Amino acid sequence: MDINALLAAELSATPAQTAAAVSLLDEGATVPFIARYRKEITGGLDDTQLRQLADRLAYLRELQERKTTVLNSIAEQGKLTAGLQAAIDACDNKTALEDLYLPYKPKRRTKAQIAREHGLQPLAELLLAEPFRQPETEAEAFLNEHITDSKAALDGARAILTERFAEDAELVGTLREKLWREAALCAEVIEGKESEGEKFRDYFHHREALCRMPGTPRPCRFARTQRRRVARVFALSGRRRARQRPRCLRRCRGTRILVSPSATVPPMRGCATPCGWRGAANCSCRWKPKPCPH
């Protein structure tokens, strides 16, 4: 990873400017000092750019060190492949890196490992590949001295599949993005705790989309609601938000959503032009200043 080139691209600067700023920071110079007295060396980088550079420099160096540790750990296990190394080298954030490392991270014996030792891996593979089969019936073929009934067999197969899904970096990343984009955090006061949680009254019946919380994806408001839950005042839950109709459909009083590229709608009251929203295209209705959300 060429850190100087990456910083230059993020800051809209030249590699020479970022290299000079990095050198000054490594020598112990502070951001205010560089911004005021070393402009001729950094090519005029301002205080905001230098602070962003310093933060990103620390992050990228930590990321690079973590990559080295992860690669060494996987190589010691004899499981490092060219494709895996390329995927790790391409990671640009710590979350994606840890998702890739999760299947290879040393861990204690899990329920999934115990289930594999008891011969339940084929059952898990069968149920995943052919979901139309009857699980209870198939589980009876895997009973042994360790697995005495079909429920235990299915619990073991479930543990195996759960671990596999949890260690799938692409799946976990997709679900994480979907969660922040579509989920809502719901807080309900626990019955009988109204007086104890009086200072949190605003959150007695609270529902808010995660993507709209200040500081997402690590919202301070989410942390506060977690503390209230620890105080045994609230019960928290996550739910999928109901999908709303595009604003153009709500505001234009009956305008239809068009699925045919050639379809049109005559201008209606409240519309400056025909409303022809088609998927990712922008709506031409003057009531819709932003692209339609779906």
Number of C-alpha atoms within 10 A of each C-alpha: 12 8 17 20 16 16 23 17 13 13 17 11 17 15 18 15 20 27 18 16 26 20 13 18 17 10 9 8 14 14 21 14 12 21 21 13 10 18 15 12 16 23 15 15 22 15 15 13 17 22 16 14 23 17 10 16 19 11 14 19 13 13 18 19 11 15 20 13 12 21 17 13 17 19 13 10 11 9 11 15 11 8 9 15 15 10 13 19 15 12 17 13 12 16 13 17 20 19 18 21 21 15 16 16 13 11 8 7 8 12 16 21 16 14 23 18 11 17 18 25 18 12 23 23 14 14 19 14 10 9 10 8 12 10 18 13 9 15 21 17 11 19 16 12 7 13 19 12 15 18 14 15 28 23 15 25 27 20 21 23 17 12 15 13 13 14 18 15 20 14 12 16 14 10 12 12 13 12 18 16 16 15 18 22 19 20 22 16 21 15 9 9 13 15 10 11 18 12 10 15 12 8 17 20 11 15 17 16 18 24 18 13 17 12 12 13 15 11 14 13 14 18 11 11 21 16 13 19 17 11 11 14 24 25 17 17 11 15 14 13 16 9 9 10 12 16 17 26 19 13 14 19 12 10 21 15 18 15 12 10 10 7 10 15 13 11 14 15 10 12 19 12 15 16 25 24 25 16 15 10 12 16 22 18 24 15 16 18 12 13 16 18 13 12
